[in-house]
Amino acid sequence: MTDVSASPPAVPGTAQAEPDRAGAPPVDQVADPGRSPGRRQRLPGVWQNQAFRLLWGGQTVSMLGSQVTQVAVPLLAVITLHASIAQMGVLGTVARLPFLLYIVAGVWVDRSRRRRVLIGTDLGRGVLMLSLPVAALFGVLTLPLLVVVVLAVMVLSVWFDIAYLSYVPALVEVRELTTANTVMETSNSLAMVVGNSIGGFLVEVLTAPIAILIDSLSFFASAVAVWRIRRPEPPLADTDRSGLRGVASSLAVGVRYVVHDRILAPLCLAIGLYNLFWSAELALYVFYLARDLHLGAGIIGLTLAAAAPGAAAGSALAGQAQRKLGVSTTIISALTLFAVSACLIPLAPKDHAVAIPMLMVAGFLMYAGLQLCSINVITTRQTISPRELLGRITASFRFMAFGTAPFGSMLGGLLGLTLGARDGILAAVLGLFLAPLVVALSPVRKLRRLPVPDSESGN
């Protein structure tokens, strides 16, 4: 599941009491105090920024390792630990439970130095993942240990996700947020391609525990890269509040801000609807391909693999689309592209010569639309959110993005039972059109370009 606000995975200003954001001055009026003038002729854009390069480099290595682990952990459970189907279901559920902690993580991050959170969570995940090959080496690796490690890693990943998305705007100037997010998301997409491709090969050649060791080392590499960043961070928020009541109060402030903001509220609602119906479609996808279209496991994997280059293409085009079409048109068009492309799935015939290309085209275009939308929504959220609330606002979006997934899966099962796999997918796909409709009927449609946040406009 992806946060189209999204993925896995933040700066300042006010989002209220403005007559019309579409009429705000262009963001290129904002200067970057952390930029080195002497390097201006040699490196364009965000590449002049050493702090961003360090974050990007560490994240790229870490994402590559994580994609290897996405293949290695299930294979470790099935091949080495002989897990049953029911046990694999438990493992998958446990891996998603920490998504419910996004709201709490947002409060924590807004009260903490984000660089420290990033380093701490990277080191913690590195140690936890390292425990698996060590346990395998000494012959004490068990399925319960694997479940506990996966749960702990995912909890830390939630904290890392919020801190990372909230940290990017502290490193780059406002006008370069789209470029920065495009670079990060493109790296994530390429990591999907490379990591998924070599993950199975590494497991086959080196065994699953050794493949997981590579992921462990990637977390340590990311921690070192972030540790080398020396850019000062903005003041902390809510540092004078403590205890359960303080946490609840801080949490409520972020949620209320999103609910009452005329731009963020409809975007958050659209994300929730999008992920609800996409989860319903995903719950039936493999069953439909295997049982209705009679496709083999290798071919099903091929249709899924088409998503990665589509995501890379969408990431690469996100900034250009924003400049030529405007923010609102890009978001609405991208969500519509995703929904229209998804229609190809239930329309695929049983003739494999036609169905397989249709499914691959669907996957490519869906993920291209997903990344076009994701980068522009993330940048919009980062630009118009007050700095002191950014962690909690990001957490609210992530909670909507991932919190609806379990309900979408249940909806997909219900649709499959009542309508059958093909018609159930069709019903879920039709629900996807609600997301661009919500955005098109909201004030977001007037958002042509990103505004200068109030806190930056005097620079």
Disulfide bonds with the S-S distance in Angstrom:
none
